[in-house]
Structures are given as structure tokens and as C-alpha cells.
Amino acid sequence: MIRVLLVDDHRLVRAGLTSLLGAAADVEVVGEAPDGARALELAAAVDADVVLMDLSMPVMDGVDATRKLLADHPQLRVVILTSFSDQGRVRDALAAGAIGYILKDCMPDELLAAVRSAARGHAPLDPRVAGALLPARSSPADELSDRELQVLRLASQGMANKQIGRALGIAERTVKVHLGSVFRRIGVGDRTSAALWAREHLPDL
């Protein structure tokens, strides 16, 4: 039997979860807490295997509660059950020690599967939040130096290399070097293509 502790500040949500989990032959709800502080008290009194933890709660939120809960009861498996899927919250929750992260609009059988998976020591993760754990894709514009961006902007305005050099106080050959570097980084072969790329990717042009 998998013993579950529910932590959510909405009574209706707790009631629905109790009904859903209680209908499973292998799951038992052993406690309910309206906030993280109460969850810490209950965890010491009930012998839970899995904690379904909301994130946004009064008194103590889910991230702090998870961190403190696992410090005292490292054997617990905490699964975040929330409406929030942004990268910051996902990373904070997992860094605090949560083993899984599920969204509240998941299907009932998906939630039950997550509880069972966590109880076995696996890490249930909603596919919709998995992308939040991947490194953000950088734009080629992020790789250009300030000087390269200056040269690109002026070239996109139709200025010749000599004019760009005069405007920036650098040698014409230095302008050519910067433009060559820009072309390689953004994947173009000429000034016209670079100008088109700049108008699309640089908001201040």
C-alpha cells in the first residue's frame, strides 16, 4: 500500500484528490495539510511514502516545505502537483529535492501513475515541464560582440566600410574583419543578407 500525504491550500482540491487516490486499491491517503508548515507537523505523525505538494500556499510555500520536509524525512518522495510550469519554479522545486513534477490539469490515471512511479523511486515529470529543464537556446545575436553589433547596424543602414570606420573611429580593415566575423556567426555570405537578418533579429533597427 502506498501511503500519501496531501499538501494543498484548497480544501476542494484535497477532497478531489482524496476521492481519486482512495479509489485505487494500492493507494491510501494518510493525511491532508493546508500549507507547508502543517505538512511538517503531519509528516512527523503519519508514516507517508509519497507527498503530493502544491507550490503556492500561505504560511510556507511548497519549495520551502519540500526542502525542510526532506531534511527531516529523507525517505519521503515529494511530487509537486501544481498549475505552474515556468522554468524557475520547476528548477527551484527539483533543487529543493522533489522527485517529480506534475501539473494539476493532468489526467487522473497520469496522477496515479506518477504516485506509483515516485513510490518506486522513479522521477515522474510532466512532459510539458520537461522543456523547462533544457538550456535556453541562444540566438546568434547573443554571440556577437558589442563592436560587431555596431558594425552590423551601420552596415544594415547602407554605410560603406570606410564610413563605418569613420563613424566608429576604427580602421577600414578592422571593419572588414568584424563584418567577416558577423557573417560567419549569423550564417550569411554578404551584406544584403546580413542586413535582412539584422532587420529580423535586432529589434532596434
C-alpha positions in Angstrom: 0.0 0.0 0.0 1.3 3.4 -1.0 0.7 6.0 1.8 0.2 9.5 0.5 0.2 12.9 2.3 -1.6 15.7 0.5 -0.5 19.3 0.8 -2.7 21.9 -0.8 -4.3 25.1 0.5 -7.6 24.4 -1.4 -10.0 22.2 0.5 -11.9 21.2 -2.7 -8.6 20.1 -4.3 -7.7 18.0 -1.3 -11.2 16.4 -1.3 -11.0 15.6 -5.0 -7.5 14.1 -4.6 -8.6 12.1 -1.6 -11.5 10.7 -3.6 -9.4 9.9 -6.6 -6.5 8.3 -4.8 -8.7 6.5 -2.3 -10.4 4.7 -5.2 -7.2 3.0 -6.1 -6.6 -0.4 -4.4 -2.9 0.2 -3.8 -3.1 3.9 -2.5 -4.1 5.3 0.8 -4.3 9.0 1.8 -3.0 9.2 5.4 -3.1 13.0 5.9 -4.0 16.4 4.5 -2.3 19.7 5.1 -3.4 23.2 4.0 0.2 24.6 4.0 3.8 23.7 4.2 4.1 24.3 8.0 1.2 21.9 8.7 2.8 19.4 6.4 5.9 19.3 8.5 3.8 18.6 11.6 1.8 15.9 9.9 4.9 14.2 8.4 6.2 13.5 11.9 2.8 11.9 12.9 1.9 9.8 9.8 4.1 7.2 8.0 3.8 8.5 4.4 5.6 7.2 1.4 4.7 10.0 -1.1 3.9 13.6 -0.6 1.8 15.4 -3.2 2.9 19.0 -2.7 1.3 22.2 -4.0 3.7 25.2 -4.7 1.7 28.3 -3.9 0.4 28.2 -0.3 0.2 30.5 2.7 2.4 30.3 5.7 5.1 28.2 3.9 5.2 27.5 0.2 5.9 24.2 -1.5 9.6 24.8 -2.2 10.5 25.6 1.4 8.3 22.9 2.7 9.9 20.3 0.4 13.4 21.3 1.5 12.6 21.2 5.2 10.5 18.0 4.9 13.3 16.1 3.2 15.8 17.4 5.7 13.9 15.7 8.5 12.4 12.8 6.5 14.8 12.0 3.6 13.0 8.7 2.8 9.9 10.7 1.6 9.2 11.1 -2.1 7.9 14.5 -2.8 5.9 15.1 -6.1 5.0 18.6 -6.9 1.4 19.0 -8.1 0.8 22.5 -9.3 -0.6 24.7 -12.0 2.8 26.4 -12.6 5.1 25.2 -15.4 7.6 28.0 -15.7 11.3 27.2 -15.7 12.1 29.0 -12.4 9.5 27.1 -10.3 10.4 23.8 -11.8 14.1 24.2 -11.2 13.5 25.5 -7.6 11.3 22.6 -6.7 13.6 20.0 -8.1 16.6 21.7 -6.4 14.7 21.5 -3.1 14.6 17.7 -3.5 11.3 17.0 -5.2 11.4 13.7 -7.1 8.7 14.6 -9.6 6.7 17.5 -11.0 3.1 17.1 -12.3 0.6 19.7 -13.5 -2.9 19.8 -12.0 -4.7 19.5 -15.3 -3.2 16.1 -15.9 -5.5 13.1 -16.4 -6.4 11.1 -13.3 -4.6 8.0 -14.5 -1.5 10.1 -15.1 -1.5 11.3 -11.5 -2.0 7.8 -10.2 0.9 6.6 -12.4 3.1 9.5 -11.0 2.3 8.4 -7.4 3.2 4.8 -8.1 6.3 5.8 -10.0 7.5 8.0 -7.2 6.9 5.3 -4.6 9.2 3.0 -6.6 11.9 5.7 -6.6 11.4 6.9 -10.1 11.1 10.6 -11.1 7.7 11.3 -12.7 7.9 14.5 -14.8 5.1 16.0 -16.8 6.3 16.2 -20.5 5.1 19.8 -20.6 7.6 20.9 -18.0 10.5 18.8 -19.2 11.4 21.5 -21.7 11.9 23.9 -18.8 14.9 21.9 -17.7 16.7 22.2 -21.1 19.2 25.0 -21.6 17.6 28.0 -23.3 18.6 28.2 -27.0 20.8 31.1 -27.6 20.3 33.4 -30.6 23.3 34.2 -32.8 22.8 37.8 -31.8 23.8 36.8 -28.3 27.2 35.7 -29.6 28.0 39.0 -31.3 30.3 41.4 -29.5 29.2 45.0 -28.9 31.5 46.2 -31.6 30.2 43.6 -34.1 26.7 44.6 -33.4 27.6 48.3 -34.0 29.2 47.4 -37.3 26.3 45.3 -38.4 23.8 48.0 -37.6 25.7 50.6 -39.6 26.2 48.2 -42.5 22.5 47.4 -42.4 21.8 51.2 -42.8 23.8 51.1 -46.1 27.0 52.6 -44.9 30.3 51.6 -46.7 33.2 50.1 -44.7 35.1 53.4 -44.9 32.0 55.3 -43.5 31.5 52.8 -40.7 35.2 53.0 -39.8 35.0 56.8 -39.6 31.8 56.7 -37.5 33.3 54.2 -35.0 36.8 55.5 -35.1 38.4 52.3 -36.3 40.3 51.3 -39.4 38.5 50.2 -42.6 40.3 46.9 -42.5 39.1 46.4 -38.9 35.5 46.9 -40.2 36.1 44.2 -42.7 37.3 41.8 -40.0 34.3 42.5 -37.9 31.9 42.0 -40.8 33.6 38.7 -41.7 33.1 37.5 -38.1 29.5 38.7 -38.2 28.8 36.8 -41.4 30.2 33.6 -40.0 28.2 33.8 -36.7 24.9 34.6 -38.3 25.3 32.2 -41.2 25.2 34.6 -44.2 27.6 35.4 -47.1 27.0 39.0 -48.0 26.0 42.5 -46.7 22.5 42.3 -48.2 21.7 39.0 -46.4 23.3 40.4 -43.2 21.1 43.5 -43.4 17.9 41.3 -43.9 19.0 39.2 -40.9 19.6 42.3 -38.8 16.2 43.7 -39.5 14.6 40.5 -38.4 16.6 39.8 -35.3 17.7 43.2 -34.0 14.6 45.0 -32.5 16.1 48.5 -32.6 16.7 48.5 -36.4 
